[in-house]
Amino acid sequence: MVIAFPEQRIESLITHVMKAEGWDAYTNDPDDAGKETKWGITVASARAYGYTGPMKDMPEAVARAIYRKRYVDEPRFADVFAIEPNVGAELIDTGVNMGTAIAAMFLQRWLNGFNDTGSRYGDLHVDGRIGAVTLDALRTFLRWRGPQGITVLMRGLNGIQAERYLAITESKPSQRKYLFGWVLNRVEM
């Protein structure tokens, strides 16, 4: 049996996310908020991270570098991944599809909700930024609740993600064409 080191697991996760996003497909759907995309990277993200060429021609290596920087390292989801890989992977995937601040807020909200009358750790300021306080709360929660804590936290993260997808389509019916795929490909059970 080969055990994947964390770096290899993160690279595998990026591959998984890229496949969920349509792998190397180029799209320019007027109903998609991301508009022009390749490898699941929007034109706005590509430009923000220095890619200036045509989106149709964006190399896979450039997309991988953007995924790593924007959706793993900058939001500190790699730090969450180091504490609990399943939770880290969920935040990375949700961050790609909904924005990293939303993914971080989901975690902060659930950690507050599970905080047993606020006695286990200080309630978190739900600001969408992962810092030392959020990471410490996650460690404390997982020590306290053990393997069941991982299961319940994952259910919570996926449940709130699914609810947000539904809310998006209720407020913007043009997004309904994406709902089935979002739930099929993004909400794990």
Residue pairs with C-beta under 8 A, 6 or more apart in sequence:
4 12
6 81
6 82
6 85
9 81
9 85
10 68
10 72
10 78
10 81
11 64
13 89
13 92
13 93
14 64
14 67
14 68
14 72
14 92
16 93
17 40
17 67
17 71
17 92
17 93
17 96
18 39
18 40
18 60
18 63
18 64
18 67
20 40
20 93
20 185
20 186
21 37
21 39
21 40
21 96
22 37
22 39
22 40
23 39
24 38
24 39
24 60
25 38
26 36
26 37
26 38
26 55
26 56
27 36
27 37
27 38
28 35
28 36
28 37
28 55
29 35
31 174
31 175
31 177
32 178
34 42
34 43
34 44
35 42
35 43
35 44
36 42
36 43
36 55
37 43
37 55
38 46
38 55
38 56
38 57
38 58
38 63
39 58
39 60
39 63
40 63
40 96
41 58
41 63
41 66
41 67
43 55
45 66
45 70
46 55
46 58
46 62
46 66
49 65
49 66
49 69
49 70
51 58
51 62
51 66
67 96
70 100
71 77
71 92
71 95
71 96
71 100
72 78
72 81
72 92
74 100
75 91
75 95
75 100
75 101
75 103
75 104
75 129
75 130
76 130
76 131
76 135
77 88
77 91
77 92
77 95
77 100
77 103
77 130
78 88
79 88
79 130
79 135
80 87
80 88
80 91
80 107
80 130
80 135
80 138
81 87
81 88
81 89
81 92
82 88
83 135
83 138
83 139
83 142
84 138
84 142
84 150
86 150
86 154
87 107
87 138
87 150
87 153
87 154
87 157
90 103
90 154
90 157
90 158
90 188
91 100
91 103
91 104
91 106
91 107
91 157
92 103
93 186
94 102
94 103
94 106
94 157
94 161
94 186
95 102
95 103
95 104
97 182
97 186
98 161
98 164
100 128
101 128
101 129
102 128
102 164
104 127
104 128
104 129
104 130
104 134
105 126
105 127
105 128
106 156
106 157
106 160
106 161
107 130
107 134
107 138
107 157
108 124
108 125
108 126
108 127
108 128
108 134
109 126
109 160
110 153
110 156
110 157
110 160
111 121
111 124
111 134
111 137
111 138
111 141
111 153
112 123
112 124
112 126
113 156
114 141
114 145
114 149
114 152
114 153
114 156
115 121
115 123
115 137
115 141
120 140
120 141
120 144
121 136
121 137
121 140
121 141
122 133
122 137
124 133
124 134
124 137
125 133
141 149
141 153
142 149
142 150
145 152
154 188
158 187
158 188
158 189
161 186
161 187
162 183
162 187
165 179
165 182
165 183
165 186
165 187
166 179
168 175
169 175
169 176
169 178
169 179
